């Protein structure tokens, strides 16, 4: 199964994934440095304070290193979400662009195939065609998309 067939088969799920990624990007809330450092600090004790010791310095260094790592992890998470969103958005845009070049009944057929409640039986009823014609038209749609992908230099690999 190449990219064109994968997108055609899972179009609605991919659109949902894109909306979810967009939501996660728009509402991205990284863990703040103070929350991370605060979680490492123990409550104050009633005992008298002890002057700086190597143990205290070590705790401070761990907290500072953890803070830097948390910043790095938040940046990596945001970069990963952004890259996944951009990749999926580009794939869907390219796919939708390829569909726009379809002519006549094939364009309408392709649009109907992408509806959430669409299946082969509903396509047969809507277009008054046989199951084998649904299969043939689906193949023609896929062949057209693949041809457009090749002409535009898009990859068909998932």
Secondary structure, DSSP 8 states (H G I E B T S, - for coil): --HHHHHHHTHHHHHHHHHHHHHHHHT-----HHHHHHHHS----SS------HHHHHHHHHHHHHHHHHHHHHHHHHHHHHHHHHHHHHHHHHHHHHHHT--HHHHHHHHHHTSTT--HHHHHHHHT--HHHHHHHHHHHHHHHHHHHHHHT-----
